[in-house]
Amino acid sequence: MKNNIITKIIIGGLLFNGICMHAQKTTLEVDVAKSITKIQPTMFGLFFEDINFAADGGLYAEMIKNRSFEFEKPLMGWEQPNTKRASLNMNSGIATPIKVSENETNPNFCRILINDDKGYAIINDGFRGIGVKKETKYNLSLKAANHNGAIKKIIIQLIDKDKKVIGETIIVPTSDEWENYSAQFTANQTEAKAKLKITFEGTGTIDLDMVSLFPDDTWKNRKNGLRKDLVQLLYDMKPGFLRFPGGCIVEGRTLADRYQWKKSIGDIEDRRTMMNRWNVEFGHKQTPDYFQSFGLGFYEYFQLSEDIGATPLPILSCGMACQYNTGELTPIEELDPYIQDALDLIEFANGSEETTWGIIRSDMGHPKPFNLKYIGVGNEQWGPDYIERYKVFEKAIKAKYPDIIIVSGSGPSPDGEHFDFAMQELKKLNAELIDEHYYKSPQWFRENASRYDNYDRKGPKIFAGEYAAQSVSGANPNNRNNWECAFSEAAFMTGLERNAEIVNMTSYAPLMAHEEAWQWTPDMIWFNNLQAYGSANYYVQKLFSTNKGTDLLNITKEGKPLTGQNDLYASAVKDLNTKEVIIKLVNTAVKTQDITIDLKGSKVSSKGTIITLSSPNLQDENTFTEPKKISPIEKNYNLKGDKASVNLPVYSVVILKLKLK
């Protein structure tokens, strides 16, 4: 074979021609001694929105869908297999929703007439089924009013997809007035698609409400708490903040269905169920059974923030409905209730037990303040109407709480006339923290690693509040959490970190998605009724968040930051708490690259750690069957001399950690 024959090599789905492929060699310099700026503890955080069944059916561990019969169709989620509408159902029975209009927050209950207790059953489907695990305990509760003592027993069973009983308990209703009942039972097999079947002993009428099922093993073992595996994934990221309750869900399609935090606190059964705005948002994924019970409400969000060590960042309506929907506006002269909501929220979070809202927080179980430091005004509104309203909020909040940092918005896009107008006006107002959003192609993220290099250091700080690389296009159902998206985000994140002087907060979005009930892709964490896993994007976010350091360092090639030259990106920090130098390197090339890092200014230990996240295929992604296909590999690293040599695999994110002497 002749030496000049060109071989063709396909790596990661790309075609390259060459006689041989040698690793590219690059030398970088890091000034270990000189700190450029402090990195904010909030640098890398979490954005939670109740989209993709992230709350009900997800993080909130309730397993019964429509537990209090409050959906627009009150029996949605419930089936009566032996009941026919055009029948007296003498061989079974029938459930009828009853509305009590004077009960504004929970007006419906279910009245069940049992004509033949051997023939009647009412069954709940759960959230695309009920996921139960063998030898695991479950807590059942309900309210019942047993008219004339007609019903002797309520038999509650978990049944599998073949209708076999896999768990059972009995409740004896003792009163014809409303009473709360509870029981615990254990599942005897694992089943992703179980259902809850309720049958009765006796004939006559019984009323049911608030039929609820939770795993006993919730996060921190809290009664009626959060799903443990999902919170664990969040906790493991060591997030700097938790933004809630979302983005567009804050605004509502109309102002009437905006998120109102005061309706999400207090007793669970007094929180009024409402339709989730993502229920009908996208034609490609209709979810008519997507509602909000608010079992996961503002108190629980604050509590979760505290649990995972994150600063709470609540976002409130500014009196503008989603501009992609109705764009409904509250007149400026009618903004007072919205502003009062913001002021009362700060009191709820931070007020003493002697304040109106502080005592409510305390009565719910948290006497100590939540230490709220930030509040967001609006989600991603745009135009003069938003700026006008922001001014009113800013004036009122600062007058009463001058130390609260207000997050403002620059609209839904990272450029264009709406963005330019917002940035211009917010700079004039000396805005403190501006929220920027970008859902763009992987190429855009790689090309914009230098986005903040020339931002005004004396201007507003930046919150990169929603971002995710879109493999196809924004809001496209075919988007994937593939490796190209993830490492392109990593390349961009080196630019966020390099500009920590002005970039104070960053978060990927959306956070979670149910395998069978999503509306939007890509998403950082995927789950079904039994499993949860972090995408490749999750591991990128986790690597940055758990290695954010305390001080920014300069890392350069020939005096310039690495922002894509030779398909390389880099940032460097030191952590004064752990006494480490942490260098983040991203190789977006289809070839390996040899890096030499010249460490100047301070001595480092010869023993360190190197963490590698890589895959040779652009389209690779984690799945339920291979949840850690792309996940970090950590190894010991030995430094020889003052220069560190690192080999960067094809398409890789590499973290090098060296102890300071």
MARSEMI-342534 format. One record per residue (C-alpha): residue in one letter; x, y, z. Coordinates in steps of 0.25 Angstrom, whole numbers, plus 5000, padded with zeros to 4 digits. Layout:
<atoms>
aXYZ;...
</atoms>
This chain:
<atoms>
m500050005000;k500650134996;n500950245007;n500050355000;i498750275000;i497750355008;t496950285018;k495550325023;i495250325037;i493850345043;i493850385058;g492650435065;g491750435052;l492750535045;l493550495033;f495050535033;n496150515022;g497550495026;i498750405025;c498850405041;m498250485052;h499150545062;a498750615075;q498750765074;k499750825084;t499350955091;t500051025103;l499251105113;e499651195124;v498951215138;d499351315148;v499051245161;a499351355170;k498551465164;s497051465167;i496251545156;t494951545164;k494151465174;i493151365169;q491751375174;p491251255182;t490051275173;m490851255161;f490251115157;g488751085161;l487451025157;f486251065150;f484950995153;e483751005145;d482450925146;i482550875132;n482650735127;f481950685140;a483050735148;a482250765160;d480950675161;g481350545156;g482850575158;l483550645169;y482350655178;a482150505182;e480650495182;m480250375174;i478750395172;k478350485160;n477150585163;r477150535177;s476050635181;f475250635169;e475550775165;f475950765150;e475050825140;k474450685138;p474350645152;l474550495150;m475650515141;g476750405145;w475650315151;e474950205144;q473750115148;p473949995140;n472549935144;t471750065143;k470950105130;r470450245129;a469150205122;s468750105134;l468250095148;n469550015151;m468749925160;n469849815159;s470949915163;g470750065166;i471150205162;a472050325166;t471550465164;p472350595167;i471650685176;k471950835176;v471850915189;s471951065184;e472251125198;n473551045199;e474351135189;t475651065189;n475250915189;p473750915185;n473650775179;f473550635186;c473050505181;r471750435185;i471750285182;l470450205182;i470750055184;n469549975179;d470349845179;d471649845186;k472149715179;g472049795166;y472549935168;a473949985168;i474550125165;i476050125160;n477050235160;d478050235148;g479150315155;f480050395147;r480250305135;g480150195145;i480550185159;g482050135161;v482150045173;k483349965178;k483349835185;e483449835200;t483249985200;k482250045209;y481150145204;n480250235212;l478850245208;s477950355214;l476550405210;k475350485215;a473950405216;a472550435221;n471850305223;h470350335222;n469550255232;g470750165234;a470350095221;i471750055217;k472449955226;k473849955220;i474650025209;i475549935203;i476749995196;q477649915187;l478849935178;i478649855165;d479649825154;k479449835139;d478849695139;k477849745151;k478549655161;v478549715175;i479949755179;g479649825192;e478449845201;t477849915213;i476449945219;i475850065225;v474650055234;p473850185232;t473250215246;s472450355244;d471350405235;e472150545236;w473450575229;e474550505236;n476050475232;y476550335231;s477850275228;a478550145226;q479950085222;f480149965214;t481349905206;a481449865192;n481849725189;q482349745175;t483049855167;e482049915156;a482250035148;k480750045144;a479950005156;k478650065159;l477850095172;k476550015173;i475450055183;t474349955186;f473349955198;e472649855207;g471149895209;t470149965201;g469750115201;t470350245200;i471750295204;d472450425201;l473950425198;d474950545196;m476550565197;v476850425193;s478350425194;l479550325193;f480950355196;p482250265198;d482650265212;d484050285208;t484050425204;w485150535204;k485550555218;n484350455222;r483450575222;k481950535222;n481350565208;g482650605203;l483550605191;r484050495182;k485450455188;d486150415176;l485850545169;v486250635180;q487550555182;l487950585168;l487750735171;y488450725184;d489650655178;m489850775169;k490150865181;p489350975174;g489551125178;f488051165176;l486751105173;r485851195164;f484351165165;p483251145162;g483751155147;g483651245135;c482351245127;i481551185138;v481751305146;e481051395136;g479851305132;r479151305119;t478251405125;l478451485137;a477351405144;d478151275143;r479551335147;y480251275158;q479851335171;w480751295183;k479751325194;k478851215188;s479951115189;i480151125204;g479351075216;d478650945218;i478750855206;e477350835204;d477050985204;r477951005192;r477151025180;t477450925168;m477550995154;m477950955140;n479350955137;r479651055126;w480550955118;n479250865118;v478850925104;e480151005100;f480650915089;g479950835079;h481050735078;k480750685092;q479350715098;t479250675112;p477850705116;d478050635130;y479150735134;f478650815146;q479350885158;s478950835172;f479950935178;g480350825188;l481750875184;g481551025187;f482351135191;y482551085206;e483050955200;y483951025190;f484651105201;q484750985209;l485350905197;s486351025195;e486851015209;d486950865208;i487850865196;g488650985201;a488151075190;t487751225191;p486251235188;l485951325176;p484451335175;i483851405162;l482551475163;s481551535153;c481751675149;g480251695144;m480551645130;a480051515124;c480951435115;q481151515103;y481251385094;n479751365098;t478751475102;g479751585106;e478651635116;l479151755124;t478751805138;p478651955137;i479752035144;e478752095154;e478251955158;l479651895161;d479551905176;p479051765179;y480251705170;i481251795178;q480551755191;d480751615187;a482251645186;l482351715199;d481651605206;l482451495200;i483751565206;e483051575219;f482551425218;a484051385215;n484751475225;g483751535235;s483851505250;e482751425257;e482151565261;t481751595246;t480551555239;w481151465229;g482351425237;i481351355247;i480751285235;r482051225231;s482351195246;d481051125247;m481351035235;g482550985242;h483751085240;p483851185251;k485251235246;p485251325234;f485651265220;n486651375218;l486151425205;k487151515197;y486551525183;i485251545176;g484851545162;v483851635155;g483251575143;n483751455135;e484151495121;q483251605118;w483751715107;g483451855102;p483051985109;d481951925117;y482951835125;i483851945127;e482752035132;r482251935142;y483651895146;k483952035151;v482652035160;f483151895166;e484551945168;k484152075175;a483152005185;i484051885188;k485351975191;a484552065199;k484151955209;y485351855207;p486551935201;d487451805203;i486551715194;i487251695180;i486251705169;v486351625157;s485851685144;g485651625130;s486151655116;g485151575109;p485151435103;s486251455093;p487751485095;d487751585083;g486751665075;e485951795077;h485251755089;f486551705096;d487251835092;f486151925097;a486051855110;m487551855113;q487652005109;e486452045118;l486951955130;k488352005129;k487752145131;l486952105143;n488252045149;a487551905149;e488351805159;l488151675152;i487651655138;d487151515134;e487551475120;h486951345112;y487451275101;y487051145094;k487951135082;s488651035074;p489950965079;q490751045069;w490251175075;f490651135089;r492051105084;e492151235076;n491651315088;a492651275098;s493151415098;r491751485099;y492051545112;d493551585110;n493151725106;y491951755115;d492051875123;r492751835136;k492051955143;g490651925138;p489551825143;k489951685147;i489451575138;f488651455141;a488751345130;g487351295135;e486951205124;y487751135114;a487951005107;a488450965093;q487350925084;s487850805075;v486750835064;s486150975068;g485451045079;a484150975085;n484350865075;p483850725080;n484950655073;n486050725081;r486950625088;n487850635100;n489050595092;w490550605095;e490750715085;c489750805092;a490350775105;f491850795102;s491450925094;e490750975107;a492050945114;a492851025104;f491851145107;m491951125122;t493451145122;g493051285116;l492051305127;e493051265138;r494151355131;n493251475133;a492851445147;e493051595150;i491751625143;v491051485142;n490551455156;m489551345153;t489351235143;s488351125141;y487951015130;a486451005127;p485550935128;l485950845139;m485050725139;a484250635129;h483350515131;e483650415120;e482250405116;a481650535119;w482650645114;q482250765106;w483650825104;t485050765101;p486250765104;d486150755119;m487250735129;i486650615137;w485750505132;f484850415140;n483750315140;n482950255151;l484050175156;q485350235151;a486150365149;y487450395142;g488250515139;s488450555124;a489850585119;n489450725121;y489250695135;y490650645137;v491250775130;q490450855140;k490850775152;l492350785148;f492250935148;s491450945160;t492250855169;n493550915164;k493151065164;g494251115173;t494351245180;d495251325172;l495351345157;l496751325151;n497251365137;i497551255127;t498051295114;k498751255101;e499751355096;g499151455105;k497651435100;p496551355106;l496251225100;t494851245093;g494851145082;q496251155076;n496551015071;d495250965076;l495650995091;y495051065102;a495551085116;s495351155130;a496051145143;v495751165157;k496351145171;d495551105183;l496151165196;n495251075204;t495850945199;k497151005195;e497050955180;v497351015166;i496150965157;i496350975142;k495250945133;l495550905118;v494550875107;n495050805094;t493950815083;a494850765072;v494750625066;k496250605069;t496950585083;q497750705088;d498950715096;i498950825106;t500150885114;i499750975125;d500851065131;l500451095145;k501051225150;g501051295163;s500851195173;k501351055176;v500350935174;s500450795179;s500850685170;k499650595173;g498250645168;t497050595161;i496550595147;i495050575143;t494650545129;l493250545122;s493350505108;s492750425097;p493250395082;n491850415077;l491150545075;q489750485076;d490050395089;e489150425101;n488750365114;t487450275114;f486650195124;t487450075120;e488750145120;p488550255130;k490050275132;k490550255117;i491150395118;s491650415132;p492850465139;i494050375141;e495050425152;k496450385153;n497750425160;y498650515154;n500150535156;l500750665152;k502250675148;g502950805150;d502150935148;k501450895136;a500250805135;s500050725123;v498650685119;n498150595108;l496750645104;p495950525097;v495050555085;y493750635089;s494150645104;v493950735116;v495150715126;i495350775140;l496750775146;k496850795161;l498150825168;k498450855182;l499150985186;k500350965195;
</atoms>
